[in-house]
Amino acid sequence: MAESHYASMLATDEEERRDGTGSEPVFQEIAQQIREAGLKVQTPFAVGTLPEVGLSDREF
């Protein structure tokens, strides 16, 4: 049973590393809304670009 759980966890981890967690588009949308509102906000992460594949720097 433990081996099955471990294998499932590894598969999920691999999928997230390959496809991302799904939170990056939300982050980018919110950052765009903030810019459009004219607010100045600093973030250490790139705004305006989505990775072609895998995790963004922010997700990593």
PDBQT receptor file of N, H, CA, C and O in Angstrom, charges set to zero:
ATOM      1  N   MET A   1       0.823  -1.179   0.000  1.00  0.00    +0.000 N 
ATOM      2  CA  MET A   1       0.000   0.000   0.000  1.00  0.00    +0.000 C 
ATOM      3  C   MET A   1       0.882   1.263   0.000  1.00  0.00    +0.000 C 
ATOM      4  O   MET A   1       0.596   2.219  -0.720  1.00  0.00    +0.000 OA
ATOM      5  N   ALA A   2       1.932   1.262   0.792  1.00  0.00    +0.000 N 
ATOM      6  H   ALA A   2       2.164   0.485   1.377  1.00  0.00    +0.000 HD
ATOM      7  CA  ALA A   2       2.829   2.417   0.845  1.00  0.00    +0.000 C 
ATOM      8  C   ALA A   2       3.517   2.635  -0.498  1.00  0.00    +0.000 C 
ATOM      9  O   ALA A   2       3.703   3.776  -0.919  1.00  0.00    +0.000 OA
ATOM     10  N   GLU A   3       3.892   1.560  -1.168  1.00  0.00    +0.000 N 
ATOM     11  H   GLU A   3       3.740   0.632  -0.826  1.00  0.00    +0.000 HD
ATOM     12  CA  GLU A   3       4.547   1.689  -2.468  1.00  0.00    +0.000 C 
ATOM     13  C   GLU A   3       3.604   2.301  -3.500  1.00  0.00    +0.000 C 
ATOM     14  O   GLU A   3       4.021   3.113  -4.326  1.00  0.00    +0.000 OA
ATOM     15  N   SER A   4       2.344   1.912  -3.448  1.00  0.00    +0.000 N 
ATOM     16  H   SER A   4       2.006   1.253  -2.777  1.00  0.00    +0.000 HD
ATOM     17  CA  SER A   4       1.355   2.471  -4.363  1.00  0.00    +0.000 C 
ATOM     18  C   SER A   4       1.177   3.969  -4.117  1.00  0.00    +0.000 C 
ATOM     19  O   SER A   4       1.096   4.749  -5.066  1.00  0.00    +0.000 OA
ATOM     20  N   HIS A   5       1.117   4.365  -2.865  1.00  0.00    +0.000 N 
ATOM     21  H   HIS A   5       1.183   3.731  -2.095  1.00  0.00    +0.000 HD
ATOM     22  CA  HIS A   5       0.978   5.775  -2.522  1.00  0.00    +0.000 C 
ATOM     23  C   HIS A   5       2.205   6.561  -2.986  1.00  0.00    +0.000 C 
ATOM     24  O   HIS A   5       2.071   7.646  -3.553  1.00  0.00    +0.000 OA
ATOM     25  N   TYR A   6       3.379   6.025  -2.749  1.00  0.00    +0.000 N 
ATOM     26  H   TYR A   6       3.488   5.144  -2.288  1.00  0.00    +0.000 HD
ATOM     27  CA  TYR A   6       4.622   6.684  -3.160  1.00  0.00    +0.000 C 
ATOM     28  C   TYR A   6       4.663   6.844  -4.679  1.00  0.00    +0.000 C 
ATOM     29  O   TYR A   6       5.044   7.904  -5.175  1.00  0.00    +0.000 OA
ATOM     30  N   ALA A   7       4.284   5.823  -5.411  1.00  0.00    +0.000 N 
ATOM     31  H   ALA A   7       3.975   4.961  -5.008  1.00  0.00    +0.000 HD
ATOM     32  CA  ALA A   7       4.268   5.892  -6.872  1.00  0.00    +0.000 C 
ATOM     33  C   ALA A   7       3.276   6.954  -7.360  1.00  0.00    +0.000 C 
ATOM     34  O   ALA A   7       3.550   7.677  -8.318  1.00  0.00    +0.000 OA
ATOM     35  N   SER A   8       2.134   7.037  -6.695  1.00  0.00    +0.000 N 
ATOM     36  H   SER A   8       1.912   6.450  -5.916  1.00  0.00    +0.000 HD
ATOM     37  CA  SER A   8       1.136   8.040  -7.048  1.00  0.00    +0.000 C 
ATOM     38  C   SER A   8       1.674   9.446  -6.796  1.00  0.00    +0.000 C 
ATOM     39  O   SER A   8       1.471  10.341  -7.616  1.00  0.00    +0.000 OA
ATOM     40  N   MET A   9       2.354   9.646  -5.674  1.00  0.00    +0.000 N 
ATOM     41  H   MET A   9       2.519   8.919  -5.008  1.00  0.00    +0.000 HD
ATOM     42  CA  MET A   9       2.923  10.947  -5.351  1.00  0.00    +0.000 C 
ATOM     43  C   MET A   9       3.992  11.348  -6.372  1.00  0.00    +0.000 C 
ATOM     44  O   MET A   9       4.061  12.508  -6.777  1.00  0.00    +0.000 OA
ATOM     45  N   LEU A  10       4.814  10.400  -6.782  1.00  0.00    +0.000 N 
ATOM     46  H   LEU A  10       4.758   9.457  -6.454  1.00  0.00    +0.000 HD
ATOM     47  CA  LEU A  10       5.846  10.692  -7.784  1.00  0.00    +0.000 C 
ATOM     48  C   LEU A  10       5.223  11.050  -9.131  1.00  0.00    +0.000 C 
ATOM     49  O   LEU A  10       5.707  11.945  -9.824  1.00  0.00    +0.000 OA
ATOM     50  N   ALA A  11       4.161  10.360  -9.494  1.00  0.00    +0.000 N 
ATOM     51  H   ALA A  11       3.768   9.633  -8.931  1.00  0.00    +0.000 HD
ATOM     52  CA  ALA A  11       3.494  10.648 -10.765  1.00  0.00    +0.000 C 
ATOM     53  C   ALA A  11       2.894  12.055 -10.746  1.00  0.00    +0.000 C 
ATOM     54  O   ALA A  11       2.991  12.788 -11.731  1.00  0.00    +0.000 OA
ATOM     55  N   THR A  12       2.284  12.425  -9.642  1.00  0.00    +0.000 N 
ATOM     56  H   THR A  12       2.205  11.831  -8.842  1.00  0.00    +0.000 HD
ATOM     57  CA  THR A  12       1.713  13.764  -9.511  1.00  0.00    +0.000 C 
ATOM     58  C   THR A  12       2.807  14.817  -9.576  1.00  0.00    +0.000 C 
ATOM     59  O   THR A  12       2.646  15.846 -10.231  1.00  0.00    +0.000 OA
ATOM     60  N   ASP A  13       3.921  14.562  -8.896  1.00  0.00    +0.000 N 
ATOM     61  H   ASP A  13       4.052  13.725  -8.364  1.00  0.00    +0.000 HD
ATOM     62  CA  ASP A  13       5.049  15.498  -8.908  1.00  0.00    +0.000 C 
ATOM     63  C   ASP A  13       5.574  15.676 -10.331  1.00  0.00    +0.000 C 
ATOM     64  O   ASP A  13       5.838  16.800 -10.760  1.00  0.00    +0.000 OA
ATOM     65  N   GLU A  14       5.723  14.586 -11.055  1.00  0.00    +0.000 N 
ATOM     66  H   GLU A  14       5.509  13.673 -10.707  1.00  0.00    +0.000 HD
ATOM     67  CA  GLU A  14       6.229  14.653 -12.428  1.00  0.00    +0.000 C 
ATOM     68  C   GLU A  14       5.279  15.458 -13.313  1.00  0.00    +0.000 C 
ATOM     69  O   GLU A  14       5.720  16.261 -14.135  1.00  0.00    +0.000 OA
ATOM     70  N   GLU A  15       3.993  15.242 -13.144  1.00  0.00    +0.000 N 
ATOM     71  H   GLU A  15       3.635  14.589 -12.476  1.00  0.00    +0.000 HD
ATOM     72  CA  GLU A  15       3.009  15.967 -13.940  1.00  0.00    +0.000 C 
ATOM     73  C   GLU A  15       3.075  17.470 -13.663  1.00  0.00    +0.000 C 
ATOM     74  O   GLU A  15       3.013  18.270 -14.596  1.00  0.00    +0.000 OA
ATOM     75  N   GLU A  16       3.199  17.859 -12.399  1.00  0.00    +0.000 N 
ATOM     76  H   GLU A  16       3.249  17.209 -11.641  1.00  0.00    +0.000 HD
ATOM     77  CA  GLU A  16       3.295  19.278 -12.064  1.00  0.00    +0.000 C 
ATOM     78  C   GLU A  16       4.580  19.898 -12.590  1.00  0.00    +0.000 C 
ATOM     79  O   GLU A  16       4.574  21.047 -13.032  1.00  0.00    +0.000 OA
ATOM     80  N   ARG A  17       5.668  19.166 -12.551  1.00  0.00    +0.000 N 
ATOM     81  H   ARG A  17       5.673  18.233 -12.191  1.00  0.00    +0.000 HD
ATOM     82  CA  ARG A  17       6.935  19.694 -13.078  1.00  0.00    +0.000 C 
ATOM     83  C   ARG A  17       6.860  19.883 -14.586  1.00  0.00    +0.000 C 
ATOM     84  O   ARG A  17       7.449  20.819 -15.127  1.00  0.00    +0.000 OA
ATOM     85  N   ARG A  18       6.140  19.001 -15.264  1.00  0.00    +0.000 N 
ATOM     86  H   ARG A  18       5.662  18.241 -14.824  1.00  0.00    +0.000 HD
ATOM     87  CA  ARG A  18       6.015  19.066 -16.715  1.00  0.00    +0.000 C 
ATOM     88  C   ARG A  18       4.992  20.123 -17.146  1.00  0.00    +0.000 C 
ATOM     89  O   ARG A  18       5.250  20.894 -18.071  1.00  0.00    +0.000 OA
ATOM     90  N   ASP A  19       3.827  20.161 -16.475  1.00  0.00    +0.000 N 
ATOM     91  H   ASP A  19       3.618  19.535 -15.724  1.00  0.00    +0.000 HD
ATOM     92  CA  ASP A  19       2.720  20.999 -16.915  1.00  0.00    +0.000 C 
ATOM     93  C   ASP A  19       2.529  22.261 -16.076  1.00  0.00    +0.000 C 
ATOM     94  O   ASP A  19       1.743  23.131 -16.453  1.00  0.00    +0.000 OA
ATOM     95  N   GLY A  20       3.226  22.377 -14.955  1.00  0.00    +0.000 N 
ATOM     96  H   GLY A  20       3.864  21.670 -14.649  1.00  0.00    +0.000 HD
ATOM     97  CA  GLY A  20       3.028  23.499 -14.046  1.00  0.00    +0.000 C 
ATOM     98  C   GLY A  20       1.888  23.192 -13.082  1.00  0.00    +0.000 C 
ATOM     99  O   GLY A  20       1.180  22.195 -13.227  1.00  0.00    +0.000 OA
ATOM    100  N   THR A  21       1.731  24.059 -12.110  1.00  0.00    +0.000 N 
ATOM    101  H   THR A  21       2.306  24.868 -11.993  1.00  0.00    +0.000 HD
ATOM    102  CA  THR A  21       0.709  23.826 -11.088  1.00  0.00    +0.000 C 
ATOM    103  C   THR A  21      -0.638  24.437 -11.459  1.00  0.00    +0.000 C 
ATOM    104  O   THR A  21      -1.654  24.140 -10.831  1.00  0.00    +0.000 OA
ATOM    105  N   GLY A  22      -0.642  25.280 -12.467  1.00  0.00    +0.000 N 
ATOM    106  H   GLY A  22       0.184  25.521 -12.976  1.00  0.00    +0.000 HD
ATOM    107  CA  GLY A  22      -1.873  25.945 -12.869  1.00  0.00    +0.000 C 
ATOM    108  C   GLY A  22      -2.057  27.302 -12.218  1.00  0.00    +0.000 C 
ATOM    109  O   GLY A  22      -3.019  28.005 -12.529  1.00  0.00    +0.000 OA
ATOM    110  N   SER A  23      -1.162  27.688 -11.325  1.00  0.00    +0.000 N 
ATOM    111  H   SER A  23      -0.380  27.118 -11.072  1.00  0.00    +0.000 HD
ATOM    112  CA  SER A  23      -1.307  28.964 -10.640  1.00  0.00    +0.000 C 
ATOM    113  C   SER A  23      -0.655  30.126 -11.401  1.00  0.00    +0.000 C 
ATOM    114  O   SER A  23      -0.958  31.287 -11.128  1.00  0.00    +0.000 OA
ATOM    115  N   GLU A  24       0.222  29.827 -12.336  1.00  0.00    +0.000 N 
ATOM    116  H   GLU A  24       0.468  28.883 -12.558  1.00  0.00    +0.000 HD
ATOM    117  CA  GLU A  24       0.941  30.902 -13.036  1.00  0.00    +0.000 C 
ATOM    118  C   GLU A  24       0.007  31.776 -13.878  1.00  0.00    +0.000 C 
ATOM    119  O   GLU A  24       0.152  32.997 -13.836  1.00  0.00    +0.000 OA
ATOM    120  N   PRO A  25      -0.938  31.224 -14.635  1.00  0.00    +0.000 N 
ATOM    121  CA  PRO A  25      -1.861  32.103 -15.377  1.00  0.00    +0.000 C 
ATOM    122  C   PRO A  25      -2.656  33.025 -14.453  1.00  0.00    +0.000 C 
ATOM    123  O   PRO A  25      -2.929  34.170 -14.813  1.00  0.00    +0.000 OA
ATOM    124  N   VAL A  26      -3.024  32.548 -13.284  1.00  0.00    +0.000 N 
ATOM    125  H   VAL A  26      -2.802  31.619 -12.991  1.00  0.00    +0.000 HD
ATOM    126  CA  VAL A  26      -3.748  33.383 -12.315  1.00  0.00    +0.000 C 
ATOM    127  C   VAL A  26      -2.846  34.519 -11.840  1.00  0.00    +0.000 C 
ATOM    128  O   VAL A  26      -3.280  35.670 -11.789  1.00  0.00    +0.000 OA
ATOM    129  N   PHE A  27      -1.604  34.211 -11.495  1.00  0.00    +0.000 N 
ATOM    130  H   PHE A  27      -1.252  33.276 -11.537  1.00  0.00    +0.000 HD
ATOM    131  CA  PHE A  27      -0.648  35.232 -11.074  1.00  0.00    +0.000 C 
ATOM    132  C   PHE A  27      -0.472  36.289 -12.163  1.00  0.00    +0.000 C 
ATOM    133  O   PHE A  27      -0.484  37.487 -11.879  1.00  0.00    +0.000 OA
ATOM    134  N   GLN A  28      -0.311  35.845 -13.398  1.00  0.00    +0.000 N 
ATOM    135  H   GLN A  28      -0.301  34.872 -13.629  1.00  0.00    +0.000 HD
ATOM    136  CA  GLN A  28      -0.094  36.769 -14.508  1.00  0.00    +0.000 C 
ATOM    137  C   GLN A  28      -1.322  37.659 -14.731  1.00  0.00    +0.000 C 
ATOM    138  O   GLN A  28      -1.176  38.851 -15.003  1.00  0.00    +0.000 OA
ATOM    139  N   GLU A  29      -2.513  37.099 -14.621  1.00  0.00    +0.000 N 
ATOM    140  H   GLU A  29      -2.631  36.131 -14.400  1.00  0.00    +0.000 HD
ATOM    141  CA  GLU A  29      -3.744  37.860 -14.799  1.00  0.00    +0.000 C 
ATOM    142  C   GLU A  29      -3.878  38.930 -13.714  1.00  0.00    +0.000 C 
ATOM    143  O   GLU A  29      -4.231  40.071 -14.010  1.00  0.00    +0.000 OA
ATOM    144  N   ILE A  30      -3.604  38.572 -12.485  1.00  0.00    +0.000 N 
ATOM    145  H   ILE A  30      -3.318  37.645 -12.244  1.00  0.00    +0.000 HD
ATOM    146  CA  ILE A  30      -3.684  39.533 -11.385  1.00  0.00    +0.000 C 
ATOM    147  C   ILE A  30      -2.631  40.627 -11.559  1.00  0.00    +0.000 C 
ATOM    148  O   ILE A  30      -2.915  41.804 -11.333  1.00  0.00    +0.000 OA
ATOM    149  N   ALA A  31      -1.426  40.247 -11.955  1.00  0.00    +0.000 N 
ATOM    150  H   ALA A  31      -1.195  39.291 -12.139  1.00  0.00    +0.000 HD
ATOM    151  CA  ALA A  31      -0.369  41.242 -12.184  1.00  0.00    +0.000 C 
ATOM    152  C   ALA A  31      -0.775  42.213 -13.289  1.00  0.00    +0.000 C 
ATOM    153  O   ALA A  31      -0.501  43.409 -13.194  1.00  0.00    +0.000 OA
ATOM    154  N   GLN A  32      -1.421  41.712 -14.330  1.00  0.00    +0.000 N 
ATOM    155  H   GLN A  32      -1.644  40.740 -14.408  1.00  0.00    +0.000 HD
ATOM    156  CA  GLN A  32      -1.889  42.577 -15.422  1.00  0.00    +0.000 C 
ATOM    157  C   GLN A  32      -2.973  43.531 -14.932  1.00  0.00    +0.000 C 
ATOM    158  O   GLN A  32      -2.971  44.706 -15.299  1.00  0.00    +0.000 OA
ATOM    159  N   GLN A  33      -3.887  43.047 -14.119  1.00  0.00    +0.000 N 
ATOM    160  H   GLN A  33      -3.889  42.092 -13.821  1.00  0.00    +0.000 HD
ATOM    161  CA  GLN A  33      -4.946  43.891 -13.580  1.00  0.00    +0.000 C 
ATOM    162  C   GLN A  33      -4.364  45.005 -12.703  1.00  0.00    +0.000 C 
ATOM    163  O   GLN A  33      -4.829  46.144 -12.740  1.00  0.00    +0.000 OA
ATOM    164  N   ILE A  34      -3.354  44.662 -11.925  1.00  0.00    +0.000 N 
ATOM    165  H   ILE A  34      -2.977  43.736 -11.895  1.00  0.00    +0.000 HD
ATOM    166  CA  ILE A  34      -2.702  45.658 -11.068  1.00  0.00    +0.000 C 
ATOM    167  C   ILE A  34      -2.032  46.732 -11.920  1.00  0.00    +0.000 C 
ATOM    168  O   ILE A  34      -2.131  47.922 -11.621  1.00  0.00    +0.000 OA
ATOM    169  N   ARG A  35      -1.352  46.305 -12.981  1.00  0.00    +0.000 N 
ATOM    170  H   ARG A  35      -1.273  45.338 -13.224  1.00  0.00    +0.000 HD
ATOM    171  CA  ARG A  35      -0.712  47.275 -13.884  1.00  0.00    +0.000 C 
ATOM    172  C   ARG A  35      -1.747  48.186 -14.525  1.00  0.00    +0.000 C 
ATOM    173  O   ARG A  35      -1.554  49.400 -14.592  1.00  0.00    +0.000 OA
ATOM    174  N   GLU A  36      -2.854  47.601 -14.999  1.00  0.00    +0.000 N 
ATOM    175  H   GLU A  36      -3.011  46.615 -14.944  1.00  0.00    +0.000 HD
ATOM    176  CA  GLU A  36      -3.900  48.382 -15.655  1.00  0.00    +0.000 C 
ATOM    177  C   GLU A  36      -4.542  49.376 -14.695  1.00  0.00    +0.000 C 
ATOM    178  O   GLU A  36      -5.026  50.426 -15.118  1.00  0.00    +0.000 OA
ATOM    179  N   ALA A  37      -4.549  49.051 -13.408  1.00  0.00    +0.000 N 
ATOM    180  H   ALA A  37      -4.157  48.198 -13.064  1.00  0.00    +0.000 HD
ATOM    181  CA  ALA A  37      -5.099  49.957 -12.399  1.00  0.00    +0.000 C 
ATOM    182  C   ALA A  37      -4.130  51.092 -12.075  1.00  0.00    +0.000 C 
ATOM    183  O   ALA A  37      -4.478  52.026 -11.352  1.00  0.00    +0.000 OA
ATOM    184  N   GLY A  38      -2.903  51.006 -12.618  1.00  0.00    +0.000 N 
ATOM    185  H   GLY A  38      -2.620  50.247 -13.205  1.00  0.00    +0.000 HD
ATOM    186  CA  GLY A  38      -1.919  52.053 -12.421  1.00  0.00    +0.000 C 
ATOM    187  C   GLY A  38      -1.146  51.945 -11.117  1.00  0.00    +0.000 C 
ATOM    188  O   GLY A  38      -0.495  52.902 -10.700  1.00  0.00    +0.000 OA
ATOM    189  N   LEU A  39      -1.212  50.804 -10.480  1.00  0.00    +0.000 N 
ATOM    190  H   LEU A  39      -1.741  50.026 -10.819  1.00  0.00    +0.000 HD
ATOM    191  CA  LEU A  39      -0.488  50.617  -9.220  1.00  0.00    +0.000 C 
ATOM    192  C   LEU A  39       0.932  50.148  -9.500  1.00  0.00    +0.000 C 
ATOM    193  O   LEU A  39       1.175  49.375 -10.427  1.00  0.00    +0.000 OA
ATOM    194  N   LYS A  40       1.851  50.620  -8.694  1.00  0.00    +0.000 N 
ATOM    195  H   LYS A  40       1.653  51.247  -7.941  1.00  0.00    +0.000 HD
ATOM    196  CA  LYS A  40       3.250  50.209  -8.816  1.00  0.00    +0.000 C 
ATOM    197  C   LYS A  40       3.519  49.121  -7.781  1.00  0.00    +0.000 C 
ATOM    198  O   LYS A  40       3.422  49.357  -6.577  1.00  0.00    +0.000 OA
ATOM    199  N   VAL A  41       3.850  47.950  -8.254  1.00  0.00    +0.000 N 
ATOM    200  H   VAL A  41       3.929  47.758  -9.232  1.00  0.00    +0.000 HD
ATOM    201  CA  VAL A  41       4.137  46.818  -7.379  1.00  0.00    +0.000 C 
ATOM    202  C   VAL A  41       5.412  46.155  -7.876  1.00  0.00    +0.000 C 
ATOM    203  O   VAL A  41       5.600  45.973  -9.078  1.00  0.00    +0.000 OA
ATOM    204  N   GLN A  42       6.277  45.800  -6.950  1.00  0.00    +0.000 N 
ATOM    205  H   GLN A  42       6.125  45.948  -5.973  1.00  0.00    +0.000 HD
ATOM    206  CA  GLN A  42       7.499  45.087  -7.318  1.00  0.00    +0.000 C 
ATOM    207  C   GLN A  42       7.344  43.612  -6.966  1.00  0.00    +0.000 C 
ATOM    208  O   GLN A  42       6.838  43.264  -5.899  1.00  0.00    +0.000 OA
ATOM    209  N   THR A  43       7.779  42.769  -7.861  1.00  0.00    +0.000 N 
ATOM    210  H   THR A  43       8.190  43.051  -8.728  1.00  0.00    +0.000 HD
ATOM    211  CA  THR A  43       7.786  41.340  -7.619  1.00  0.00    +0.000 C 
ATOM    212  C   THR A  43       9.094  40.781  -8.160  1.00  0.00    +0.000 C 
ATOM    213  O   THR A  43       9.584  41.258  -9.184  1.00  0.00    +0.000 OA
ATOM    214  N   PRO A  44       9.659  39.802  -7.512  1.00  0.00    +0.000 N 
ATOM    215  CA  PRO A  44      10.906  39.227  -8.020  1.00  0.00    +0.000 C 
ATOM    216  C   PRO A  44      10.683  38.293  -9.213  1.00  0.00    +0.000 C 
ATOM    217  O   PRO A  44      11.637  37.736  -9.757  1.00  0.00    +0.000 OA
ATOM    218  N   PHE A  45       9.433  38.128  -9.612  1.00  0.00    +0.000 N 
ATOM    219  H   PHE A  45       8.658  38.581  -9.171  1.00  0.00    +0.000 HD
ATOM    220  CA  PHE A  45       9.116  37.184 -10.686  1.00  0.00    +0.000 C 
ATOM    221  C   PHE A  45       8.732  37.921 -11.962  1.00  0.00    +0.000 C 
ATOM    222  O   PHE A  45       8.207  39.034 -11.923  1.00  0.00    +0.000 OA
ATOM    223  N   ALA A  46       9.002  37.281 -13.086  1.00  0.00    +0.000 N 
ATOM    224  H   ALA A  46       9.428  36.377 -13.118  1.00  0.00    +0.000 HD
ATOM    225  CA  ALA A  46       8.695  37.869 -14.386  1.00  0.00    +0.000 C 
ATOM    226  C   ALA A  46       7.194  38.016 -14.555  1.00  0.00    +0.000 C 
ATOM    227  O   ALA A  46       6.423  37.100 -14.269  1.00  0.00    +0.000 OA
ATOM    228  N   VAL A  47       6.797  39.195 -15.027  1.00  0.00    +0.000 N 
ATOM    229  H   VAL A  47       7.423  39.939 -15.260  1.00  0.00    +0.000 HD
ATOM    230  CA  VAL A  47       5.384  39.454 -15.292  1.00  0.00    +0.000 C 
ATOM    231  C   VAL A  47       5.217  39.611 -16.795  1.00  0.00    +0.000 C 
ATOM    232  O   VAL A  47       5.978  40.331 -17.441  1.00  0.00    +0.000 OA
ATOM    233  N   GLY A  48       4.222  38.937 -17.346  1.00  0.00    +0.000 N 
ATOM    234  H   GLY A  48       3.603  38.352 -16.822  1.00  0.00    +0.000 HD
ATOM    235  CA  GLY A  48       3.937  39.072 -18.765  1.00  0.00    +0.000 C 
ATOM    236  C   GLY A  48       4.326  37.871 -19.600  1.00  0.00    +0.000 C 
ATOM    237  O   GLY A  48       3.997  37.807 -20.785  1.00  0.00    +0.000 OA
ATOM    238  N   THR A  49       5.013  36.930 -19.007  1.00  0.00    +0.000 N 
ATOM    239  H   THR A  49       5.280  36.982 -18.045  1.00  0.00    +0.000 HD
ATOM    240  CA  THR A  49       5.409  35.755 -19.786  1.00  0.00    +0.000 C 
ATOM    241  C   THR A  49       5.032  34.477 -19.051  1.00  0.00    +0.000 C 
ATOM    242  O   THR A  49       5.158  34.376 -17.830  1.00  0.00    +0.000 OA
ATOM    243  N   LEU A  50       4.572  33.518 -19.818  1.00  0.00    +0.000 N 
ATOM    244  H   LEU A  50       4.470  33.600 -20.810  1.00  0.00    +0.000 HD
ATOM    245  CA  LEU A  50       4.280  32.187 -19.283  1.00  0.00    +0.000 C 
ATOM    246  C   LEU A  50       5.330  31.226 -19.827  1.00  0.00    +0.000 C 
ATOM    247  O   LEU A  50       5.746  31.360 -20.977  1.00  0.00    +0.000 OA
ATOM    248  N   PRO A  51       5.762  30.271 -19.033  1.00  0.00    +0.000 N 
ATOM    249  CA  PRO A  51       6.727  29.299 -19.547  1.00  0.00    +0.000 C 
ATOM    250  C   PRO A  51       6.069  28.415 -20.608  1.00  0.00    +0.000 C 
ATOM    251  O   PRO A  51       4.880  28.107 -20.519  1.00  0.00    +0.000 OA
ATOM    252  N   GLU A  52       6.832  28.021 -21.584  1.00  0.00    +0.000 N 
ATOM    253  H   GLU A  52       7.798  28.271 -21.656  1.00  0.00    +0.000 HD
ATOM    254  CA  GLU A  52       6.290  27.134 -22.624  1.00  0.00    +0.000 C 
ATOM    255  C   GLU A  52       5.928  25.782 -22.046  1.00  0.00    +0.000 C 
ATOM    256  O   GLU A  52       4.938  25.165 -22.440  1.00  0.00    +0.000 OA
ATOM    257  N   VAL A  53       6.738  25.331 -21.111  1.00  0.00    +0.000 N 
ATOM    258  H   VAL A  53       7.542  25.832 -20.791  1.00  0.00    +0.000 HD
ATOM    259  CA  VAL A  53       6.498  24.027 -20.504  1.00  0.00    +0.000 C 
ATOM    260  C   VAL A  53       7.091  24.033 -19.104  1.00  0.00    +0.000 C 
ATOM    261  O   VAL A  53       8.099  24.698 -18.863  1.00  0.00    +0.000 OA
ATOM    262  N   GLY A  54       6.494  23.316 -18.195  1.00  0.00    +0.000 N 
ATOM    263  H   GLY A  54       5.675  22.776 -18.390  1.00  0.00    +0.000 HD
ATOM    264  CA  GLY A  54       7.049  23.156 -16.853  1.00  0.00    +0.000 C 
ATOM    265  C   GLY A  54       6.709  24.288 -15.914  1.00  0.00    +0.000 C 
ATOM    266  O   GLY A  54       5.844  25.119 -16.190  1.00  0.00    +0.000 OA
ATOM    267  N   LEU A  55       7.405  24.300 -14.804  1.00  0.00    +0.000 N 
ATOM    268  H   LEU A  55       8.107  23.624 -14.579  1.00  0.00    +0.000 HD
ATOM    269  CA  LEU A  55       7.171  25.278 -13.758  1.00  0.00    +0.000 C 
ATOM    270  C   LEU A  55       7.799  26.621 -14.101  1.00  0.00    +0.000 C 
ATOM    271  O   LEU A  55       8.874  26.677 -14.698  1.00  0.00    +0.000 OA
ATOM    272  N   SER A  56       7.135  27.686 -13.727  1.00  0.00    +0.000 N 
ATOM    273  H   SER A  56       6.262  27.641 -13.242  1.00  0.00    +0.000 HD
ATOM    274  CA  SER A  56       7.743  29.015 -13.853  1.00  0.00    +0.000 C 
ATOM    275  C   SER A  56       8.718  29.169 -12.684  1.00  0.00    +0.000 C 
ATOM    276  O   SER A  56       8.744  28.346 -11.770  1.00  0.00    +0.000 OA
ATOM    277  N   ASP A  57       9.505  30.220 -12.729  1.00  0.00    +0.000 N 
ATOM    278  H   ASP A  57       9.484  30.889 -13.472  1.00  0.00    +0.000 HD
ATOM    279  CA  ASP A  57      10.426  30.486 -11.613  1.00  0.00    +0.000 C 
ATOM    280  C   ASP A  57       9.636  30.673 -10.323  1.00  0.00    +0.000 C 
ATOM    281  O   ASP A  57      10.066  30.221  -9.261  1.00  0.00    +0.000 OA
ATOM    282  N   ARG A  58       8.495  31.331 -10.406  1.00  0.00    +0.000 N 
ATOM    283  H   ARG A  58       8.146  31.698 -11.268  1.00  0.00    +0.000 HD
ATOM    284  CA  ARG A  58       7.670  31.560  -9.222  1.00  0.00    +0.000 C 
ATOM    285  C   ARG A  58       7.130  30.243  -8.656  1.00  0.00    +0.000 C 
ATOM    286  O   ARG A  58       7.124  30.048  -7.440  1.00  0.00    +0.000 OA
ATOM    287  N   GLU A  59       6.684  29.353  -9.519  1.00  0.00    +0.000 N 
ATOM    288  H   GLU A  59       6.689  29.511 -10.507  1.00  0.00    +0.000 HD
ATOM    289  CA  GLU A  59       6.143  28.076  -9.056  1.00  0.00    +0.000 C 
ATOM    290  C   GLU A  59       7.244  27.184  -8.482  1.00  0.00    +0.000 C 
ATOM    291  O   GLU A  59       7.015  26.425  -7.539  1.00  0.00    +0.000 OA
ATOM    292  N   PHE A  60       8.437  27.285  -9.062  1.00  0.00    +0.000 N 
ATOM    293  H   PHE A  60       8.623  27.901  -9.827  1.00  0.00    +0.000 HD
ATOM    294  CA  PHE A  60       9.539  26.452  -8.577  1.00  0.00    +0.000 C 
ATOM    295  C   PHE A  60       9.911  26.847  -7.184  1.00  0.00    +0.000 C 
ATOM    296  O   PHE A  60      10.821  26.260  -6.598  1.00  0.00    +0.000 OA
TER     297      PHE A  60
